[in-house]
Amino acid sequence: MKRENKILIIDCGSQYTQLIARRVRELGVYSEILFWDSPSEKIAASNPMGIIISGGPRSVLDKDAPSLPKELISDVPLLGICYGMQLLAHMFGGTVERGEKAEYGRAFVDVQGGRLFTRCGGDKKLEVWMSHWDEVKKLPEGFRVTARSESGAMAGFESEDGRVCALQFHPEVAHTPRGQDILSAFLFDVCGCSADWTLGMEWIEQEIEKIRTKVGGGRVICGLSGGVDSTVSAVITQRAVGDRLYCIFVDHGMMRKDEGKQVMETYRSLNLNVRYVDAEARFLKALEGVTEPERKRKIIGELFIRIFEEEARSVGGSDWLLQGTIYPDVVESGHSGGGVIKSHHNVGGLPKDMKMGLLEPLRDLFKDEVRRVGAALGVPKHFIGRHPFPGPGLGVRCLGELKKERLDILREADAIFIEEIRRFGLYDDIWQAFCALLPVRSVGVVGDVRTYGETVVLRAVSSLDAMTAEWVRLPYELLDNVSRRICNEVPQVNRVVLDITGKPPATIEWE
């Protein structure tokens, strides 16, 4: 049976799995992801040109660690990354042991040959990104070493025919500069893939047809958040079902300054049928006394759904709920041994007794892919380029109990920060910038008078897909302007600090 021109990625619980998929797509090859514990028939039915096995937080030495039936993957080219390398070694008869210490972060490996490194320009020493504790101590019979770390630990191996390859480091992250060359070698030299996949109108038309078939003659209600994801979801679904799409924009009182008004103007320009619901008092009442981040998200998510159900009834009922869920939302909410980083309101907050079916047309896309789809659909450029904003809004940027007065403080500070970033011409160069309000007060002095004020954190990061991120080195003049303005114009604040943490180890949002 002829194989499909695609790569199957087996997710063993890694937070980088979606990034592997994105890198493969960037190279023009379609990729899909299945979890390691998916039914065997589903894995077999994928029929890919090659399989990549991801990293993961477990050890192959653990009981019930992620694994795969060998017969499912015995006749297709394989690439194991990190945990995937250890799993392949274990499956083919090698030896995996706990290392004396973990390797984490930037490292260098010495290349000793192998098909994966043929496109690296002949470099014999490569900078890479390591994140592991276990090591392959003994190769399976019929395999050879292709790379070693500076400590001498095995960093890569392959079978004699080169169809089974493995790497201890992560080629998918930006911290491995020749990572795309390595993945290219696997896709095109080992697997024989063709670079024929693009995300454009063909994909959009296919998705429209999927929605049309799934919904049939049903009615769809969409919870618009004001963000790019839900807006693009609405526009594409409108093309599938027309006037049977009813959009609800719920103002939960945790939007940015003047955001509700601005968003509604954009929706009208897109000819979306949108109903505005002021639910600020209802959300704040439900969140009284709540400080634990996961609990906040669950409450916000469930209340959103309840309001949508009420609004659906008010327009005569609805059969489907449309959401702007994207891949990073799903990954960070956890699955199959992968740790939950934080549950997203549109993934972890849905009530089990919800009476509507769920539509998530963007669930398999990254943020930059969503923006490309939005541009193709005619969504205004200024809207597509907006920085990501979480569904729970300022509710996950205002740490501690959520009260209107504290949210108003955060709104004003955030508006000043973004205004200055735009004034310096940096907005489009930054993936995401925002302020967070800490549940911490500190002593200050204003006009010779002691103050005991709020603390605001400035956060600005660069990223390709929100899976990893680096903090942005903002100009000192900009930071000085922002700090002075916030302390002068928001009298409740007397201290401004800067978050200089990447992802990992931190997440982009604070909660």
N, C-alpha and C positions, 0 to 999 in steps of 0.2 A: 504493500500500500504506500502510495506516494505521501511523503511527509509535507505538512503545511509549513510555509515560510514564516515561522515564528519561533520564539524562544519561550520555554516554560521555566518559570522561576519557582522553586520550592521554598516556601517560607518556613524556616525553623524557629521563628520567634525573634528575628533580628529587627531592630528599629531602622536598619538601612535597606530592608528588602525593597521598598518602593523606590528607593534611589537606584537600585540595580535596574529595576524595570524602566525607569526614566532614562538612564544612560543607554540602555539597549535601544529604546525608541529614538533617542537622539541620533543614533547611528543608522536609522532608517529601517529597523527591523521591529516588527510588532512583537510585543511581549505580553504575557499574561501570568498571573500569580495564582498558585494554589497552595494551601497550607499543607504541611507535611502529613497531617492526619486526614486529608481528604480521602473519600472513597477511592479505592484502587481503580475502579472502572472510570472514574472521572479523570484521573491522572493519565490512564492509558488512552482515553478518548481524545486527549489534547493533541497527540500525534505531532510533536514539535520537531524542528530540525536539531535542537539541542536543549539540554537542561542545565540550569544553574541552581546549585544548592546554596542557600544563604547562610550567613552566620547566625548566631543565636546565643542566648544567655546561659544555656545549659552545658553540661559536660556529657560527652558520649559515654562516660563511665557511670553516669547516673542511671538508676532504675527508671524505666519509662521515659528515657530521653528521646527526643525526636529521631525518627528513623524512617527508612523506606524499604519496601520489599525489593530485593536485588533484581528479581526478574522483571520488574517494571522499568528498570533503567539500564538493562544490560546491553541493549542494542542501539543506543543513542549516545552521541558525544556528551560528555559531562564536564562541568566546571564546579568544583567545590571551593567556597570562599570561607575562610576562618573556621567556624564550626563545620561547614560543609567539607573542608579539607580533612578535618579529623574524622568526620563520619565516613568519608570515602576510604580513608586509610583503615578504619575499623572494619568496614564492610568487606574489604578485599583481603583482609588477613594481616594487616599491619598492627603496630603497637602504639597506643596513645597513652601518655602518662601525664600526671600533673606536673607542671614546670616548677622550678625552684622559686620563681617569681613571675609576676605578670608582666607582659609587654603591652604598653599602652601609649599611644600618641605617635608622633613622628619618629621614623626609624629609617635605616638604610639596609638594603639587601644586596648581596653579591649574586649576580646572575651567572648560572653555570650551564646555560643552554635551554632548549625547550621551545616548542611551537608558540607558546604564549608571548614570548619576548622577541619574536622576529621583526616586529614593527616598532621596536623601541630605539631605532637608529644605531644599533650596535653598542648601546650603553651597557657597561658591565656592573655599574653600581647605580641603583635606583632609590630615590626617596619614596617612602611608602607610609601608610597609616596602619599601625598595628593595634589590635584590641583583643587580647586573648590571655589565657592562663595555661590551658593544656597544650601539649606539644606532641607531634608525631615523632616517636623515638626510633621506630623501625619501619621501613617501607614494606609494603606488600610485595610478594614475589612478582617479578615482571615489571617493576616500576623503577624510575630513576629520579634522582634529585635534580631540580632545575634552579633552585635558589636557596641561599642560606642567609640568615640574619647575621649581623656583626658579632653576635655572641656564639655563632656556630649552629644555632637551632635551625631546623629545617623550615624553610619559608615557601617552598614550592616543590611539586613533583608531578610527573606524568607517566602514563603507561608507555610501553615500548612502541605502540602504534600511534601514540599522541592523541588518542580519542578521549582519554580520561585525564583531566588536568586538575590541579589543585593549587591554591594559594593560601598562605596563612594570613596575608594582609588583605586590605580592602581596596581593590582597584576602582570601585564605584565612587569613592569620595574625592573631593577636590584636593585633599591633602596628599593624594598619590598622583603626581603630575603626569605620569605616562599611563594612567589608568585606562583612558579611552583607547590608547594604542593596544593595550593588553586585551581589552574586551573586543576590539576590532579583530584581533588575531583569532580569538575564539569563535566569533560569529562567522567570519568570512573564510578563514583558512582551515579551521577545524570542522565547523558545522556546514560550511558551504551555503550560507544564507545569502539572499539578495537584499539590497537596500531599497525596498520598494514601498515602505509604509510612510504615509504622511497624514497629518491631522488637519484636514481641511473640509471642504464641502461634501466630499464623498462620505466622510465619517458622520458629518452632521445629518445628511440625508438618511443614512442608515439608522441613526439614533432616533430621528423623527419617526421613521417607519416602525421601529421597535415600540416607541411610546404609543403610537396610534394603534398598534396591534394589541398591546397590553391593556390599554384603557378601554378599547372598544367604544361603546356609546356612553361610557361613564363620565362623571363630572370630577374635576380636579381642583383641589384647593391648594394654594401655595403660600407658605409662610415666608414672605419677603423680609430679610433682615436689614437690607440697605447695603449689603456687600456684593461683591462681584459674583460669587458662586451662586447665590440664590437668584440673582438677576439673570444671569446667563441661563440658568435652569428654566426660569420662567419664559424667557424669550424663545428658547428652543421648543418648549412644551406647547406654547401658544401656536407655534407653526404646525404642531401635530394635532391639536384638539380645538383650536380656534376659540370661540366664545364660551366653550365649556370649561375654561380655566378661570378661576376666581382667585385673585391675589389678596392677601391680607397682610398689611404692614402694621405690626404690633409695636407700639412705642412703649417699651417696658421701663422707661425712666432711666435707662442706663446707656443712652446714646451719647455721642459727642455733641459739642456745642452746635446748635442750629441744624443738626444733622437730619432730623425728621423732615423739616421743611425742604432742605436741599434734595433729599432722596425722593420725596414725592414729586418734585418738579421733574426729575429725571425719568421717573416711571411714567409720568404723563406724556413726556416726549417720545417714549417708546410705545405709546398707545396700549399700555397694559391696564387692565381693569383692576384697579387697586382700591381697597377699602382701608381707611385709616382707623386704628383702634387705640385709644389712649388707655393703657393699662398700668400706668406707673404706680398708682396707689395700691393696686391689687398685688403687683409683684413685690413691692416693698413690705407690704403686710405679711406676705408669705415668707419673706426672708428675715423677718425680725429675729434678732438674737442669734442668727446663724453666722458662724465664722469659718467653719471647715470648708475648704475649697470644693471637694467632691460633693458635699451635701448641697452647696450653692448651685453647682451645675445641674444636679439631679432635680432640684426644686424648679429652677428656671426652665429646664427642658420639659418637665411634666406640665407645668403651667402653660407653656407655649401650646402644647398639644391640646390641653383642655379648652383654651381660648379658640384655637382653630376649629375644634369640634363644635363649639357654640356658634361660631361665625358660619360654619358650613351649614348648620341647621337653619340659620337665619336667611340663607340664600337658597333654601330648598333642599339641603343635604348634599353630601359629596361622597364619592366612592374612593378617592385617592388623595393622599397627602404628598405634595411635591416638596423635596428638600434639596439644598445645594451641597450635600455631602461630597467631599473630595477625599482622595486617597490618604493624605496625612491625618485627616480626622479618624479614619478607620484604624490606621496603624497605631496611633498613640492611645487609642482606646483598648488595645490589647487583643490577643487571640493566641490560642494554642501554645501556651508556654511563654509567650512574649509578655513581659511585665506591662501592666497598665501604667502609663506615664500620667495621663489625666483623661478622664472620659469627656468626650465632646457632647454637647447638649443634644445634637441631632444623631448621635450614635448611642450614647449610654443613657440618655434621659427619656427615651420613649416608653410610655406605659405599656405593660403587657396586654392590657385589655383595650388597646386602641382599636377603634371600629373601622378605620380606613386602611386600605392598602397603601404601600409606600413606593413612591417613585423617586429614584436617585440617578438621573441620567449622567451626572459627572462623577460618580463614585470611583471610577477607575482612572481619573485624570489628576495631574498635578496642577498647582496654581498657574504656572506659566502656560500650560496647555489650555486651561480654562480661559485665560485671557486671549489666546489665539482663536479659540472658538467664538468668544464674544466679539472680537474684531470682525470675524467673517460674517457674523450675524448682524453687524451694524450697530452694536452697542457703542455709545460715544467714547472716544479715546480718553477723555478726562475721567470718565467713570471706571473704565477698565484699569486705568493706571493707579487707582486708589490703593493705599496700603491695606493689607488684610486687617479685618476687624472681627473678633470672635463673636459668635452668636450670643453668648451671655453679656457681651458688651463690656462696659466699665465695671460690671459686676465681678469680673475676674482680674481687674486692675486696681480695684479699691479693696485692699486687704483688710480683713477684719469685718465687723458688722457693717452692712450696707444701710446708710441713712441718706436722705435727700441732701442734707447740708454737706456731707462729705463728698457725695457724687458731684455736687455743684462746684466744690473746690477743685476736684480733679478735672472737671470739664473745662474750667477756666485755665488751669495750668497747661492742660494738653493743647488747647487752642493756641496758646502763646508759643509753645514748643514747635508746633507744626507751622505756624505763621513765620517764625524765624527761619526754619528749614527751607521754606519756600522762598523767603527773601534772599537767602544765600544761594538759591538755584540748585539745591541738593535733593529736593523731594523725589524726583524720578530716579535718582541714583541709589536710593535707600529702599530696601525691601519693606521694612516696617519700622516706624518710629512712634513712640507714644510715651505718656507719663503713667506712672503707677503711684498710688497713695498708700503709704505704709501706716500700719496701726501703731506708730511710734511718734511720740512727741519729744522735742528737745528744747533746751534753754537757748534763748537768743536775746538780742538787745536791739531795740528800735527807738531812736530818739531818746537815748539814755534811760529807757524804760525796759525792764525785764519782760521777756515774752516766753511763752511756753507753747510753741506752735507745731504745726503738722510738717511731715517730711515727704517731699516729692522725689521720686526716682525718674531720671531720664533714661530711656531705652531706645537704641537705634541699632539695627542689625542689617547686614547684607546676607542674602541667601539666594539660592536658585529655586528651591522648592520647599523650604521650611523644615526639611529633614535634618539639615545641619545649618549652622549660621555663625557668622563672625560679627563681633561688635564693630561699629563704624567709628573711625577716628575723626570725630567732628572737629571743625576748627575751634581753637580756643576762644576766638572773638564771638563765635556763635554761642558757645556754652556760657560765656560771660554775660552776653545779652539776655539769654534765656533765664539764667539764674537771677539777674537783677530784676528783670521784668516780673517774673513770678513772685518774688518776694515783695516787690513794690505794688503790684496790681492785684495780688491775691493775699490780703492781709492775714489770713489764717495760717499761711505758710512762712516759716522762717529758716528752712534748710532745704537745699536742692543737692542731690547726689547723682552720680553717674554709674550706671551698670555697665561694667566692662567684661562680662562673662559671655563666652561663646556657648553654642549648642552642639554637642554636649560640652560640659556637664549640665548646664542649665537648660531649661526650655525657653522659648522666646517670650511667652507670656509668663507672668509671675504666679498665676494660679491656674 
